[in-house]
Amino acid sequence: MHPRLLKTFLAVASARNMTRAADEVHLSQSSVSDQIQSLEAELGVDLFTRSKLGLDLTPAGETLRVYAEDILAQVHDARAAVKAAAGQAAAALSIGALETIAATKLPSLLATLQGDHPGIDLRLTVAGSGELMRKLEAGDLDVAFCFDKGDNERFIMRTVSVEPLVLVAPPGSQPALDTGGLAALASMSFVATEGGCVYRRMFDLVFAEAGVSAPKLAAEAGSIRAIARLVAAGAGLALVPLLAVTDALDRGEIVEMSWPGPVKTALLTAIWRRRRVQPPALKLLLGALSRLPVRSADARPRRAVPSLS
């Protein structure tokens, strides 16, 4: 099983579509199809079946996926270790991040890193949390910055900062509620990201932990920026990381409302794969991170309108 075939297989398994997978691995659709057929012929089994939603993995395909991820990770590690032993380690660092984090947290860190080590070739990928984790698994990224993804024995995680979640509303909002607390808040319309997004999981978890049904969604959006614009237009309220909406708050496009109860936070983490030999450039980045204190941004509303209670 050639690593090239396994990489294509994982792309199809993730995209569930030959065309989208071809775009990801930079091949023609016919080449992707040929590679999958070649892999199936080598193994003597069908790896995919077709459904209304696209290509689904067969039980054999599900089994291969686990091994393919491990094999590609081992190949990536072996190459890095051999180059490091030969003194030929490439000074390249592939970084992935959510759009919000890439725009607010990484510029100063990466500028400092490149200033101290000008030979490093930095490559930044901005994507959703699911895609970032898939690229990390496949070895396409050395490190990813996103909000806490939970325990995974394949990865090492380090907290970079503790970010408060804030409740935002259109300018001039002062909702009059007969009863306070989260129950009253849950009766209002909200804007949130799409299901499966890390921001959406944060939103759902806040209400689930309080034993309250999640609020009705007036709209779903693909990014925090789009959410801020929808809130500013009056579509509803939103619960988002403060770092994502600081500029919109400063411009007065939206306002921050007092959150009923303890302030909720999210852990911003750096995540990388466990391996015997870490790339030299990644070691430098991790060293820089280890010297930074874990900061908790100011969690108290700066210009919050009166509480809902």
HELIX and SHEET records of a PDB file:
HELIX    1   1 PRO A    3  ALA A   15  1                                  13    
HELIX    2   2 MET A   18  VAL A   25  1                                   8    
HELIX    3   3 GLN A   29  LEU A   43  1                                  15    
HELIX    4   4 PRO A   59  ALA A   85  1                                  27    
HELIX    5   5 GLU A   99  THR A  104  1                                   6    
HELIX    6   6 LEU A  106  ASP A  116  1                                  11    
HELIX    7   7 SER A  129  ALA A  138  1                                  10    
HELIX    8   8 GLY A  181  LEU A  185  1                                   5    
HELIX    9   9 VAL A  198  GLU A  209  1                                  12    
HELIX   10  10 ILE A  224  ALA A  232  1                                   9    
HELIX   11  11 LEU A  242  ASP A  250  1                                   9    
HELIX   12  12 PRO A  280  SER A  290  1                                  11    
SHEET    1   A 2 PHE A  48  SER A  51  0                                        
SHEET    2   A 2 GLY A  54  LEU A  57 -1                                        
SHEET    1   B 6 ASP A 121  VAL A 126  0                                        
SHEET    2   B 6 ALA A  92  ALA A  97  1                                        
SHEET    3   B 6 VAL A 143  PHE A 147  1                                        
SHEET    4   B 6 THR A 265  ARG A 273 -1                                        
SHEET    5   B 6 PHE A 155  ALA A 169 -1                                        
SHEET    6   B 6 ALA A 238  PRO A 241 -1                                        
SHEET    1   C 6 ASP A 121  VAL A 126  0                                        
SHEET    2   C 6 ALA A  92  ALA A  97  1                                        
SHEET    3   C 6 VAL A 143  PHE A 147  1                                        
SHEET    4   C 6 THR A 265  ARG A 273 -1                                        
SHEET    5   C 6 PHE A 155  ALA A 169 -1                                        
SHEET    6   C 6 VAL A 255  MET A 257 -1                                        
SHEET    1   D 6 ASP A 121  VAL A 126  0                                        
SHEET    2   D 6 ALA A  92  ALA A  97  1                                        
SHEET    3   D 6 VAL A 143  PHE A 147  1                                        
SHEET    4   D 6 THR A 265  ARG A 273 -1                                        
SHEET    5   D 6 PHE A 155  ALA A 169 -1                                        
SHEET    6   D 6 ARG A 295  SER A 296  1                                        
SHEET    1   E 2 SER A 189  THR A 193  0                                        
SHEET    2   E 2 LYS A 216  ALA A 221  1                                        
END                                                                             
